[in-house]
């Protein structure tokens, strides 16, 4: 799927700034897609050189994604929206690139041949179920409230909950 394709956040971004000229949403979506594409190509090499774990990279990018989405939700200036869209594209790309790599890190090295296909399959099925169910709920929330900012903050709440639970898991797992 291309970086600017369905699911990249471009739909809500276009709706978020629907009160302005059509050039502004197009520019913001182009900025998001361009930084997304560039980051998908460059970040894996940089992360490998810095020797960060994929899990840590995913977690940090997720937290930055929350910040970028919160800024976009409350943004009023078009220049600032363009800049934030660029950062949103970067952080979104980092999370997408590291999704399957993070799953691979959870598999033990001695059983990776058996575990990895099952873990990736389970991840894909779970992600599909969550996207289909939570996507509908979040869409209903946006339609019912008429506020796309509220929708973005609801997405952030889900991501923050995931990050907090993941940090707890990392903390207690490291103590063992």
C-alpha positions in Angstrom: 0.0 0.0 0.0 1.5 3.4 -0.8 2.3 5.7 2.1 -0.5 8.1 1.2 -3.0 5.3 0.7 -6.0 4.3 2.8 -5.3 4.1 6.5 -2.5 6.6 6.5 -4.5 9.3 8.3 -5.0 11.3 5.2 -8.8 11.0 5.4 -9.0 12.6 8.8 -6.4 15.2 7.9 -8.4 16.2 4.9 -11.6 16.4 7.0 -9.7 18.2 9.8 -8.9 21.1 7.5 -11.9 21.0 5.3 -12.8 24.6 6.0 -9.9 26.0 4.0 -8.9 26.0 0.3 -8.4 22.6 -1.3 -4.7 23.4 -1.8 -3.9 23.2 1.9 -5.2 19.7 2.6 -3.5 18.5 -0.6 -0.2 20.1 0.5 -0.5 18.6 4.0 -1.3 15.1 2.7 1.7 15.4 0.2 4.0 16.4 3.0 2.8 13.5 5.2 3.2 11.0 2.4 6.6 12.3 1.3 8.1 12.1 4.8 6.4 8.7 5.3 8.1 7.4 2.1 11.5 8.9 2.9 11.4 7.6 6.4 10.5 4.0 5.4 13.6 3.9 3.3 16.1 5.6 5.6 15.1 4.8 9.2 15.8 1.0 9.2 19.5 1.6 8.5 19.7 4.4 11.1 18.1 2.2 13.8 20.4 -0.7 13.0 23.5 1.6 13.3 22.3 3.1 16.6 21.6 -0.4 17.9 18.2 0.4 19.3 15.8 -2.5 19.7 12.8 -2.4 17.4 10.5 -2.5 20.4 12.1 0.6 21.9 12.0 2.4 18.5 8.3 1.4 18.1 7.5 2.6 21.6 9.2 6.0 21.2 7.7 6.6 17.8 4.3 5.7 19.2 4.7 8.3 21.9 5.8 10.9 19.4 2.8 10.0 17.2 0.5 10.8 20.1 2.1 14.2 20.5 1.9 14.9 16.7 -1.7 13.9 16.5 -2.6 16.0 19.5 -1.0 19.0 17.9 -2.8 18.4 14.6 -6.1 18.0 16.5 -5.7 21.5 17.9 -3.8 23.2 15.1 -5.0 26.5 13.6 -2.0 27.7 11.5 -1.5 26.2 8.1 2.3 26.5 8.2 2.5 24.8 11.5 0.0 22.1 10.2 2.4 21.4 7.3 5.3 21.0 9.6 3.4 18.8 12.0 2.1 16.7 9.1 5.8 16.1 8.1 6.6 14.9 11.6 3.4 12.8 11.8 4.5 11.1 8.6 7.9 10.3 10.0 6.6 8.9 13.3 3.8 6.9 11.6 6.3 5.4 9.2 8.7 4.4 12.0 5.8 2.6 13.8 4.7 0.8 10.6 8.3 -0.3 9.7 8.9 -1.7 13.2 5.6 -3.5 13.7 6.6 -6.9 12.3 10.2 -6.5 13.6 8.9 -6.0 17.1 6.9 -9.2 16.8 10.1 -11.0 15.7 12.0 -9.7 18.7 9.4 -11.4 21.0 10.2 -14.8 19.5 12.9 -16.8 21.1 16.0 -17.4 19.0 16.0 -21.1 19.4 12.4 -21.6 18.3 12.1 -18.7 15.8 11.4 -20.9 12.8 8.3 -22.2 14.4 7.2 -19.1 16.4 7.7 -16.3 13.9 5.2 -17.3 11.3 2.6 -18.0 13.9 3.3 -14.8 15.8 3.2 -12.7 12.6 -0.1 -14.4 11.5 -1.6 -13.8 15.0 -0.5 -10.2 14.8 -2.1 -9.7 11.4 -5.4 -11.3 12.4 -5.5 -9.3 15.7 -4.7 -6.1 13.9 -7.4 -6.8 11.3 -10.0 -7.5 14.0 -9.1 -4.4 16.0 -9.0 -2.1 12.9 -12.4 -3.3 11.7 -14.0 -3.1 15.2 -12.4 0.0 16.7 -12.3 1.8 13.3 -16.1 1.6 13.3 -16.4 2.8 16.8 -14.0 5.7 16.2 -15.8 6.6 13.0 -19.2 6.6 14.8 -17.6 8.8 17.5 -16.5 11.3 14.9 -19.9 11.3 13.2 -21.9 11.5 16.4 -19.8 14.2 18.0 -19.0 16.1 14.8 -15.5 16.6 16.2 -12.5 15.1 14.4 -10.3 16.5 17.2 -12.2 14.3 19.6 -11.6 11.4 17.3 -7.9 12.0 17.2 -7.7 12.3 21.0 -9.6 9.0 21.3 -7.0 7.4 19.1 -4.3 8.9 21.2 -6.0 7.5 24.4 -5.9 4.0 22.9 -2.2 4.4 21.9 -1.3 5.8 25.3 -3.0 2.9 27.0 -1.1 0.5 24.9 2.2 2.3 25.6 1.6 2.3 29.4 0.8 -1.4 29.4 3.8 -2.2 27.3 6.1 -0.2 29.6 4.7 -2.1 32.5 5.4 -5.4 30.7 8.9 -4.2 29.9 9.5 -3.2 33.5 8.3 -6.4 35.1 9.9 -8.6 32.4 13.3 -7.0 33.1 13.0 -7.7 36.8 12.8 -11.5 36.2 
